[in-house]
Amino acid sequence: MTTLESPFRLDGKVALITGGGSGLGLAMARCFVASGAKVLIAGKTEAKLRSAVSELGEGASYHVADITSQGAARDLVSTCVERYGGLDILVNNAGNHVKKPLLETEVGDIQAILDTHVLAAFELSRNAVPVMNARGGGSILFIASMASYLSVPQVIGYTVAKSAVLGLVRGIAAEISLEGIRINGIAPGWIETPMTAKALDNDPERKNKIISRTPMKTMGTPEDIGWAATYLVSDAAAFVNGHVLVVDGGALSGF
């Protein structure tokens, strides 16, 4: 039940965040821990995860996992249950992309991106639902993108995958909402993260072009996404379901 005193708090909640060692995943972990949650971050690089947990403190732990590998989803959910007694919040944040012109992009490139953004996220969600049901409900959050809504040159696989994320949000929400589990997403705009830096290839001209087309004339910070995520998984958003929140400084609004 939502309370007027602390609807944005996550006290007593257990969260699993994939891709939690850096960028948006780490920012969401910071915000969740600051709001009272216990957080398990997952990723493939142990050094990043260890450093992140050292920063996050006692409210967090990590588990090394390739979420596209067989059995990884089941193992991650089981790890949450073993360490913290359950799972209330799942954030499907892990991502990858391949930057190539269309004629150089192969089916394998797109498959690798779909495996991470779509299939692994689906499998994690499917494994999380019974555990959330046992605790009376929960929240699953997907990370979409501006690429879910508009075309981005040379990243066709990423665009396809992020478009599919919108379908996951709607499809899962339509099926399991009566079970007390809310399904939502966030579509970040241009945020200052390592993935953004890689996408821009240290190209200041392109970065300036992006900023000029954003009404707020700046890129966002990872914490902009972290606090938006905190809202969506908290009781403050108790009646928000099947929705993707665009956090982009107005870039998609038209100007």
N, C-alpha and C positions, 0 to 999 in steps of 0.2 A: 504494500500500500504506500502511495506517495504521501510524504509528510511535508508540511510547510517549513519545518525547521531545516531540513537537509535533503531536499529532493535530488541534489546533484552528487551526493556522497555515494561511495561504493563500499562502505564498511561491511565486512563479512562476505564480500563477493570474491570469487576466484576467477581470474581471467587467463586465457591462453592467447598469446599474440605470436603469429608466425612472422618471420622476418623481423624479429624484435631486437636485433643486435645493433641496428643503426637506423638513421633516417626517420621516416614516419613511424615505424614500429617502435623504436626506442622512445620517441616523443610521446606516443600513446602510453607506453609503459610508465614513463615519468608521471604523466597526468593521472593515470589510474592509481599508482602507488600513492601519490600525493592526496588522492581522494579516498584512500583507505582500503583499496583492494590488495589482495595477494595476486602476484602476476608470475606466470611461467612464460618466458620468452623462448622461442625456438628459432633455430637457424642452422646453417651448414658450417659456419666458421666459429670454432670454439673460442679463439682469442677474442673476437668481437663480443661474443656472448658473455665471456668472463669479465671483460672490461665493463660492459653494460651493467651487469649485476653488481659489480663493485660500486658503481655510481648509484644504482637504485637502492641498495641497502637491503635490510632484512626482509622487506616486503616482496622480494623477487628472487627467483632462481631460474636456471636455464636448462635446456635439454637440446643436445645436438641432434639434428634430424634433417634428412632430405625428404621434404613432404611429398615428393613425387614417387618415392620408393614404396614398394609393396609393404603394407602393414604399418607404415609410418603414422597414419591418422589414428589408428587404433592405439598404437603405443603412446602417442602424445596425450590422448584423452585419458588413457590409463595412468600415465605419469601424474597428471593433474589430480586424479582421484587419490592416488597413493600418497602424494605429498600434502594435499590440502583438503582432502575429503570430498571433493566434488568439482563441478565446473558450472559457472554461471554465465560467463562471457567468453565468446570466441571471436577473435578478430582475424579474418583471412586477409592478411596484409602482404605476405611474401610475394615477390614479383621479379620478373626478369624481362628483358627485351633484346631484340636483335635489330640493329640499324643497317638496313641494306635497301638499295633500290629494288623495285618490284621484280625486275627480270633477273636479279641475282638472288632473290629470296627463294629458298627451297621449302618443300613440304615439311621437312624435318625441322627447319627453323620455327615454323608456325606451330608444329606439334609440341615442341619443347615449351613454348610460351603458353599454349593451351593447357598443357599438363600441370603447370604451376598455378596459373591464374584461375583456371576453371575446374579441371578435374580434381586436383588435390583439394581445392577449396570445397568442392561438393562433397568429397569423401570425408573431410574433416567435419563438415556440418552434419553429415549423416551419422557419424559416430558420436557427435556431441549431443544430439537430440535426446537419446534415451537417458543420458546422465543428467541433462538439464531437467528433464521430466521428473526425475527422482527427487529433485530439489524444488519442484513446484513451478518451474519455468526458467527463462533465461533470455539471453540476447545474443544474436549472431550478427556480426558486422562485416560487410564486404568493402574492400577498397576498390572503387571504380576509378574514373579519370575523366578529364575533359575529352580524352580520346574515345570515351563511350558515346559522345555526342557529335564530335566533329572529326574530320580527317586530319591526320598528321602525316606528313610525307616521310617515306622510307621506314616506317614502323608498322607495316600492314598487319603483322602478327599480333602486335600489341593492341592495335585498334580493334581487331577482331575479338581478341580475348576480353578487353575491357567492355566491349559492347555486350558480350555474353554475360558478363557479371550483372548487368541490369536484368537480364532474364532470370538469373539465379535468385536475385533478391525478390522479384515478383513471384516466381514460381514456387519457391520454398515458403514464402509468406502466405500464399494462398492455401497451402496444404496444411501447415502445422500451427497456424496462429491460435486456433482453439485450444492448443495444448499449453498456452501461456508463454510461448517463446516468440519474441519479436525478431523480425529480420529486416535489417536496414543496410544502407551503404553510405559511403562518402565518396564524392567525386572531387578530388583535389585539383586545383589549378596548378599554376607553376609555383612550386615550393622549393626553397633552397635546400636540396638534399644531394647526397653523393650521386644518386641516379640521375637527377636533373643535370648535374655538372657533366656527367658522362654523355647525356643526351645532347647537350649543347656543345660538346667537344671543345670547351674553352673558346667559344666563338662569341666575343663581346658584341659584335654587330647583331647577331641573332638574338642575344639576350636583350639588347636594347630595343629591338623590334617587338619582342614579346611584351616587355614592360610598357612600351608605348601603346600597345593594344589592350592593356589592362586598365580599366577606368581608375583604379586606385594608384596606378603608376609605380607599382612595386611588386616584388614576388612575396609570397607568403612564407611564414616560418613553420617548421615542423610542429611547433606547439599550437599553431592555429588549427591544425588537424587534430592534435592530441586533445584539445579541449572540446572540439566539436564531437569527437568520438566519445568523450566522457559524457557529454550530454545525451547522446543517442543510446548509450548502454545503461544510463541511470534511470531512476524512477521519474525524473523530470520529463522523460520522453515516453511515459507509460502508454500513451495513446498514439505514438508514432510507430507505424508499421508498414512494411513494404515500400519504404521511401528511400530515395537516394538524395542526400543533402549535398548540393554543390557548394564548395568552399574555394572560390577562385578570384576573389577581389572584383567580381563583376564581369569577368572576361567573356562569359557566355551570354550576358544579358543584352548585348548589342549597344552600340554607341555611335 
